[in-house]
Amino acid sequence: MIFQVLFGYMDVAGWLLVAFLLLLLIDVVRNWRPSNFPPGPWAVPFLGNIFIGVDFKTMEKLAEVYGPVFSLRRGSERMVLVSGYKMVKEALVNQLDSFVDRPILPLFDVVYNGLGISLSNGYLWRKQRQFANTHLRYFGEGKMSLEKYIEVECSFICEAFKDEQGRAFNPHYTITNAVSNVICCVVFGHRFEYSDPTYRKVLELDNEAIVLSGSLRTQLYDFFPGLMKHLPGPHKTVQANYLAILNFLKKEIEKHQEEWNPDDPRDYIDVYLSEMDKKKSDPQAGFNLETLKFCTMDMIEAGTETSATTLRWGIIFMMLYPEIQEKVQAEIDRVIGQSRQPTMADRPNLPYTDAVIHEVQRVGNIAPLGFPRMASKDTTLGGYFIPKGTATTMVLASVLHDKNEWETPNTFNPEHFLDSNGQFCKREAFLPFSAGKRMCIGEHLARMELFLFFTSFLQRFTFRPVPGEMLSLEGVLGFTHSPMEFNTLAVPR
């Protein structure tokens, strides 16, 4: 009887209010913080922490409030963030198998569909990563080693810088193309001229996608994929760019199929085509043409973005700290001179140069939030319970700037990597490539590239700022942390 009376008085507005309160109650119940789950800021019903930017500076501020292990809510999904060297090491090294998996990232899953190396999981991931590592080791020991490929490319880019004749120029895509050419020789069996418009377009598409991926508008796609897929926005550009790059890679693979000689493999694609034949009886390993496209894209990105961006930061720091540039050049002149190219054998004899390169990586902070992880099993971290399947982000920026690990964390200081005798010393808190089983697959290649390109640059040129143009250390925060566009004067020595 009472309900009949209430229903009789309810108008449309009343029913809408009841529906809203019911949905609100459902949201609160569904998203109730699990017992002993990491703390975090209050989340807006239905939206979560949508108004908190997922960038490393904001994460550092939240860590000061909630501790080194805290949480945020993206829509209805909870994510855990881990800050500081102690906790990141605990997660990635001490608990080696606890955070091995990748979560589903809707923005990229539309393109990748769980294939390739970077976004796959389980048996397929293990087999694809193992194969890629084996191939990179083979090229490191083969007749044309990775070091030789880099040395050849160092000659090409130094000639390109020389052709600028001391005039102001933007080195962005010349550096990116040069670095990318090394992995292209490994994957495709050939390099691309810096003037090649097709490959330049591929690099531009990739750079745009990386920059846009870090914007809040793009990240909304991961919060609400069901809604955002129907709306325009930068997420459409990111996905379209990657599809265009995949189309380019597909054409390269088709060329290899036409010319393929299983008795004379030239590169990664040729060896992969042979592996497809060998693994026909093991379809779960994923050796097929579709997976090959994504593995190729992963190899190209792993061998391009971090090294190229670090070298651009390196030039900026040398322009801002000319006294450090002079000390590097003096060491190179003393050890190598001007009559030959630098080699990896020179590295132990160039401790100051090596320290400067490492400090560029530390302060440049290329991958501030690393690459998303997922709890592979129920685990405890920092005294908090993290259920299996929880998305987890390691704030690598907090490791590289941990005030408990670095004497002057916010200052560009190569002395961080030198002992009292001026010799290079490794630092445990130096984790620009992350750590554990998911650490960057291109780390070994990147270390060689950074040393050989950087020493070649400073052996042959002095980099100076363009008069009247201001240099910024603020950076552009996309999926990576890259410098703002800048011009330089590469003055031949």
Helices and strands as residue ranges (DSSP letters): H 2-9, H 12-30, H 56-66, E 69-74, E 77-83, H 85-89, I 90-94, H 106-112, H 122-141, H 146-163, E 168-169, H 172-187, H 197-213, H 216-223, H 225-228, H 234-259, H 268-278, G 283-285, H 289-302, H 305-320, H 322-335, G 344-349, H 351-364, E 373-374, E 379-381, E 384-386, E 391-395, H 396-400, G 414-417, G 436-438, H 443-460, E 461-464, E 476-477, E 481-482, E 488-492
